[in-house]
């Protein structure tokens, strides 16, 4: 329960708007779920507006959170995900803001539902917080855009995101590097880095269970590198597979890939071509309740992605006490301290990746590197993140500097109008 709840203060009413939410499988969706349920556990009244997982609109109650599922359709370029049908979204979200009368609207993107919530919050005079998880690179593979168009499409996408961001009263993003990226893309106001956070109690080192965990996933009992995430282009999993034959010349090692994606069959073929099909295991989708055991089964975590604003999976691995080898790109360097809890490598450099993987696997300090990972992960306790978001909500409620600065006219919600009429 929040401090406000414990002290008998006003219970916060929080409307979270998101364009991706479980059962969608991605970092932003998982973070939003943990944010909503964590805030509810702390005594807040939390409603989430998101796309329906089944297509039909519905109201659901789960984990102390009220879910307003909007009518949705399959995303043609990403059949495992659904998106809200644009027609009617703005009206539905405006009515929800009107009836729920939230103290704050917290949007998780600048797409259809989140954008509608930002606009509805502004019109109602409700403070708006926006957290940016957006990276155009994560969309290119799904949209099947030719490489020559990536630069132009990325520029236009960032321009749209920045324009929407100026409509919010407070902007956060998971890391310092992500905040600097927003500034580089043209956002001139302050941005606060607030870690997505992880549950340190769920993800704990348990090396004594490693063999049992491997057996549970059907893995041979030998040294294991693990990657958790979408099997898509921007994750660069092919680099791990290309490095594996060289690593296997000196170590009896295997690679476990957890997740699904558009490149799965291509990666299977690549493993066959490089003669390591018997060392690459595709574990597919692993339910959230079983995810901690994935990391317990591993000796180290490897990630080649160049589009991470934080990487929750890397943090989960570190919390479990795994050393990390990661691409030297975007936010990953903020998690990996060279020689302390792992190593970085230049993206695309298979030789450097091979050397770094072997440095970890052959290091007499491997256990110490895992302990260092755990210490770094402890600075990302999700309880601290939840408390900081509550402080931000209280701050924007009391000041609302963005609304005052822009001179936005606020609209009195219908409920308030009815109460005023009855009082008269």
C-alpha positions in Angstrom: 0.0 0.0 0.0 1.2 3.5 -0.8 2.3 6.0 1.9 -0.8 7.9 1.1 -3.0 4.9 1.8 -1.1 3.9 5.0 -1.4 7.4 6.3 -5.1 7.7 5.5 -4.5 10.2 2.7 -6.3 10.5 -0.6 -6.2 7.3 -2.7 -4.7 8.1 -6.1 -6.9 7.5 -9.1 -4.5 6.6 -12.0 -5.4 5.9 -15.6 -2.7 4.1 -17.5 -3.0 4.2 -21.3 -1.0 1.7 -23.3 -1.0 0.3 -26.8 0.6 -3.0 -25.7 -0.3 -5.1 -22.7 -0.2 -8.8 -21.8 -0.8 -11.2 -23.4 1.4 -9.2 -25.8 5.0 -10.3 -25.4 7.4 -7.3 -25.2 9.2 -5.2 -22.7 6.9 -2.3 -22.8 3.8 -4.5 -22.2 5.5 -6.3 -19.3 6.6 -3.1 -17.7 3.1 -1.6 -18.0 1.6 -4.7 -16.4 4.1 -4.5 -13.5 3.5 -0.8 -13.1 -0.3 -1.2 -13.0 -0.4 -4.1 -10.6 2.4 -2.7 -8.4 0.5 0.6 -8.0 -2.7 -1.2 -7.2 -0.8 -3.3 -4.5 0.3 0.0 -3.0 -3.3 1.1 -2.4 -4.0 3.1 -5.6 -7.1 2.9 -7.7 -5.7 1.8 -11.1 -7.5 1.6 -14.4 -5.7 0.5 -17.7 -7.1 1.2 -21.1 -5.6 -1.0 -23.8 -6.4 -3.2 -26.8 -8.6 -6.2 -26.5 -6.7 -9.5 -26.6 -9.8 -11.2 -28.3 -11.0 -8.4 -30.6 -14.2 -7.6 -28.7 -14.4 -4.7 -26.2 -14.7 -5.8 -22.6 -14.0 -4.7 -19.0 -11.9 -7.1 -17.0 -10.7 -7.2 -13.4 -7.2 -8.7 -12.8 -4.6 -8.3 -10.1 -6.4 -5.4 -8.5 -6.6 -3.5 -11.8 -9.6 -2.6 -13.9 -8.8 -3.2 -17.6 -10.8 -1.4 -20.3 -10.2 -3.5 -23.4 -11.0 -1.6 -26.6 -12.1 -3.3 -29.9 -9.0 -4.5 -31.7 -7.7 -6.0 -34.9 -4.7 -8.1 -35.8 -1.6 -6.2 -36.8 -1.0 -7.4 -40.4 2.8 -7.2 -40.1 2.9 -8.7 -36.6 0.1 -11.4 -36.4 0.9 -12.2 -32.7 -0.2 -8.7 -31.7 -3.4 -6.7 -31.8 -4.0 -3.0 -32.1 -7.0 -0.9 -31.2 -9.4 -0.1 -34.0 -8.9 3.7 -34.4 -12.6 4.5 -35.0 -14.2 5.5 -31.7 -11.0 5.3 -29.6 -10.9 9.0 -28.8 -14.5 9.1 -27.8 -14.2 6.0 -25.6 -11.1 7.3 -23.8 -12.6 10.7 -23.3 -15.7 9.2 -21.7 -13.5 7.0 -19.5 -11.5 10.1 -18.3 -14.8 11.9 -17.7 -16.3 9.1 -15.6 -13.3 7.9 -13.8 -12.0 11.4 -13.2 -8.4 10.3 -12.6 -5.9 12.3 -10.7 -3.3 11.6 -13.4 -3.2 10.0 -16.8 0.0 8.0 -17.5 0.5 7.1 -21.2 3.1 4.5 -22.2 3.6 5.6 -25.9 2.5 8.1 -28.5 0.4 5.6 -30.5 -3.4 5.3 -30.9 -4.7 4.7 -27.4 -2.0 6.5 -25.6 -2.3 9.5 -27.9 -6.1 9.6 -27.3 -5.5 9.5 -23.5 -3.0 12.4 -23.6 -5.5 14.5 -25.5 -8.4 13.5 -23.3 -6.4 14.3 -20.2 -5.4 17.8 -21.5 -9.0 18.6 -22.4 -10.2 17.5 -18.9 -7.5 19.5 -17.1 -6.0 16.2 -15.8 -2.1 16.1 -15.5 -0.5 13.8 -18.1 2.7 11.8 -17.6 4.3 10.1 -20.6 6.9 7.4 -20.5 8.7 6.8 -23.7 9.6 3.2 -24.7 9.8 4.0 -28.4 12.6 3.1 -30.8 11.9 3.1 -34.5 14.3 0.2 -35.0 11.8 -2.1 -33.2 9.2 -1.3 -35.9 11.2 -1.6 -39.1 11.4 -5.4 -39.1 7.7 -5.7 -38.5 6.8 -3.1 -41.1 9.1 -4.8 -43.7 10.6 -1.5 -44.7 13.5 -1.6 -47.2 16.8 -0.6 -45.5 17.1 2.5 -47.7 13.9 3.9 -46.1 14.9 3.4 -42.5 16.6 6.8 -42.1 13.7 8.7 -43.5 11.1 6.7 -41.8 13.0 7.0 -38.5 13.2 10.7 -38.8 9.5 11.1 -39.4 8.7 8.6 -36.6 10.8 10.6 -34.1 9.3 13.9 -35.2 5.8 12.5 -34.5 6.8 11.1 -31.1 8.4 14.4 -30.1 5.4 16.4 -31.2 3.1 14.2 -29.0 5.6 14.4 -26.1 5.3 18.2 -25.9 1.6 17.7 -25.1 2.5 15.9 -21.8 3.2 17.6 -18.5 6.0 15.3 -17.5 8.2 13.0 -19.6 10.1 9.9 -18.3 12.1 7.2 -20.0 13.9 4.2 -18.5 17.6 5.4 -18.6 19.9 8.4 -18.9 20.9 7.3 -22.4 17.3 7.1 -23.5 16.8 10.6 -22.0 19.8 11.9 -24.0 18.4 10.3 -27.1 15.2 12.3 -26.8 17.2 15.5 -26.5 19.2 14.5 -29.6 15.9 14.0 -31.5 14.7 17.5 -30.7 12.9 17.3 -27.3 14.1 20.4 -25.4 12.3 20.0 -22.0 13.6 18.0 -19.0 13.3 14.2 -19.2 13.6 12.1 -16.0 15.1 8.6 -16.2 13.1 6.2 -14.1 14.1 2.6 -14.3 11.5 0.1 -15.4 12.6 -1.8 -12.3 12.6 -5.6 -11.6 11.4 -7.8 -8.9 14.6 -8.7 -7.1 12.8 -11.4 -5.0 11.6 -13.3 -8.0 14.9 -13.2 -9.8 17.6 -14.5 -7.4 20.8 -16.4 -7.8 20.2 -20.2 -7.3 23.3 -21.9 -8.8 22.6 -25.1 -6.8 19.4 -25.5 -8.9 21.1 -25.1 -12.3 21.2 -28.7 -13.4 17.6 -29.3 -12.3 16.5 -26.1 -14.2 18.2 -27.3 -17.3 16.5 -30.6 -17.2 13.1 -28.8 -16.7 13.6 -27.1 -20.1 15.0 -30.2 -21.8 18.6 -28.8 -22.0 21.7 -31.0 -21.7 23.6 -30.4 -18.5 26.5 -28.3 -19.9 27.6 -24.6 -20.0 24.7 -22.5 -21.2 24.4 -19.1 -22.7 20.9 -17.6 -22.7 19.0 -14.9 -24.6 15.5 -13.8 -23.7 13.5 -11.7 -26.1 11.9 -11.5 -29.5 13.6 -13.4 -32.2 13.5 -10.5 -34.6 16.1 -8.6 -36.7 17.0 -5.8 -34.3 18.0 -8.3 -31.6 20.8 -9.6 -33.8 20.6 -13.1 -32.5 22.4 -14.3 -35.6 25.6 -12.9 -34.2 25.4 -15.2 -31.2 24.9 -18.2 -33.5 27.8 -17.2 -35.7 30.1 -16.9 -32.7 29.0 -20.2 -31.2 31.2 -22.6 -33.4 34.3 -20.7 -32.4 33.4 -20.7 -28.7 32.5 -24.4 -28.9 36.0 -25.2 -30.1 37.2 -24.4 -26.6 34.1 -24.9 -24.4 31.3 -27.5 -24.2 28.7 -24.8 -24.5 25.1 -24.3 -25.8 22.8 -21.4 -26.6 19.2 -21.3 -25.3 16.9 -18.8 -27.0 13.7 -17.9 -25.2 11.0 -16.2 -27.1 9.3 -16.2 -30.5 9.6 -14.0 -33.6 9.8 -13.6 -37.3 13.4 -14.9 -37.6 13.0 -18.2 -35.8 13.1 -20.4 -38.9 15.9 -18.4 -40.4 17.9 -18.8 -37.2 17.3 -22.5 -37.2 18.7 -22.7 -40.7 21.7 -20.6 -39.7 22.5 -22.9 -36.8 22.5 -25.9 -39.2 24.7 -24.0 -41.7 27.2 -23.3 -39.0 27.2 -26.9 -37.7 25.8 -26.0 -34.2 22.1 -27.1 -34.6 22.7 -29.5 -31.7 23.9 -26.6 -29.5 21.1 -24.1 -30.2 17.9 -24.7 -28.4 14.7 -22.8 -29.2 12.6 -22.8 -26.1 9.8 -20.7 -27.5 7.5 -18.7 -25.3 8.0 -19.3 -21.6 5.2 -18.3 -19.2 6.1 -15.5 -16.9 5.8 -17.7 -13.8 8.5 -20.0 -15.3 10.8 -17.2 -16.5 13.0 -17.0 -13.4 14.1 -20.7 -13.9 15.3 -19.8 -17.4 18.0 -17.6 -15.9 18.8 -20.2 -13.2 19.5 -22.7 -16.0 22.2 -20.5 -17.5 25.8 -19.6 -16.8 25.7 -16.3 -18.6 23.5 -13.9 -20.6 24.3 -12.7 -24.1 22.5 -10.0 -26.0 23.4 -8.4 -29.4 20.5 -5.9 -29.6 21.1 -2.4 -30.8 17.7 -1.0 -29.9 17.4 -1.3 -26.1 16.3 1.7 -24.1 16.9 -0.4 -21.0 16.5 -4.2 -21.5 14.4 -5.7 -18.7 15.7 -9.2 -19.7 19.3 -8.2 -19.1 18.3 -6.8 -15.7 16.5 -10.0 -14.8 19.6 -12.1 -15.8 21.8 -9.8 -13.7 19.5 -10.0 -10.7 19.8 -13.8 -11.0 23.6 -13.4 -10.8 24.6 -14.0 -14.4 27.6 -12.2 -16.0 26.6 -10.5 -19.3 28.1 -10.0 -22.7 26.2 -7.3 -24.6 26.5 -5.1 -27.7 28.0 -1.7 -27.0 24.8 0.1 -28.1 22.2 2.5 -26.6 21.4 1.7 -23.0 23.2 -1.7 -22.6 26.6 -0.1 -21.7 24.8 1.4 -18.6 24.2 -2.1 -17.3 27.6 -3.7 -18.2 30.7 -2.6 -16.3 33.6 -3.8 -18.3 35.5 -6.6 -16.6 33.3 -6.2 -13.5 30.1 -8.0 -14.4 30.8 -8.7 -18.0 32.0 -7.3 -21.3 30.7 -5.2 -24.3 31.5 -5.8 -27.9 31.1 -3.7 -31.1 27.9 -4.7 -32.8 28.5 -6.9 -35.8 32.1 -7.8 -34.8 31.8 -11.6 -34.4 35.5 -12.0 -33.6 35.2 -9.6 -30.7 32.0 -11.2 -29.5 33.7 -14.6 -29.5 36.6 -13.3 -27.5 34.2 -11.7 -24.9 32.1 -14.8 -24.6 35.3 -16.9 -23.9 36.6 -14.3 -21.5 33.5 -14.8 -19.3 33.3 -18.6 -19.7 37.0 -19.1 -19.0 37.4 -16.5 -16.3 38.3 -17.7 -12.8 36.3 -14.7 -11.6 33.0 -15.8 -13.3 31.2 -16.2 -10.0 32.4 -12.8 -8.8 31.2 -11.3 -12.1 27.8 -12.8 -11.4 27.8 -11.3 -7.9 28.6 -7.9 -9.4 25.7 -8.2 -11.8 23.4 -8.8 -8.8 24.7 -5.7 -7.0 24.1 -3.5 -10.1 20.6 -5.0 -10.5 19.8 -4.1 -6.9 19.8 -0.5 -7.8 16.8 -1.2 -10.1 14.4 -2.5 -7.4 10.9 -2.1 -8.9 9.6 -0.8 -5.5 11.8 2.2 -5.8 10.5 2.8 -9.3 6.9 2.6 -8.1 7.5 5.0 -5.3 9.2 7.5 -7.7 6.2 7.3 -10.1 3.9 8.1 -7.2 6.0 11.1 -6.3 5.8 12.2 -9.9 2.0 11.9 -9.9 1.8 13.9 -6.8 4.1 16.5 -8.2 2.2 17.0 -11.5 -1.1 17.1 -9.5 0.1 19.9 -7.3 1.9 22.0 -10.0 0.7 21.2 -13.5 3.3 23.6 -14.9 2.7 22.4 -18.5 -1.0 23.3 -18.5 -0.4 26.7 -17.0 2.5 27.5 -19.3 0.6 26.7 -22.4 -2.5 28.4 -21.2 -4.7 25.4 -21.9 -8.3 25.9 -21.1 -9.5 23.1 -18.9 -12.9 21.4 -19.2 -14.9 20.6 -16.1 -15.8 16.8 -16.2 -19.4 15.9 -16.6 -19.6 14.4 -13.2 -18.3 17.6 -11.7 -20.9 19.6 -13.7 -23.7 17.4 -12.4 -22.5 17.7 -8.8 -22.3 21.5 -9.2 -25.8 21.6 -10.7 -27.2 19.4 -7.8 -25.6 21.7 -5.2 -27.1 24.7 -6.8 
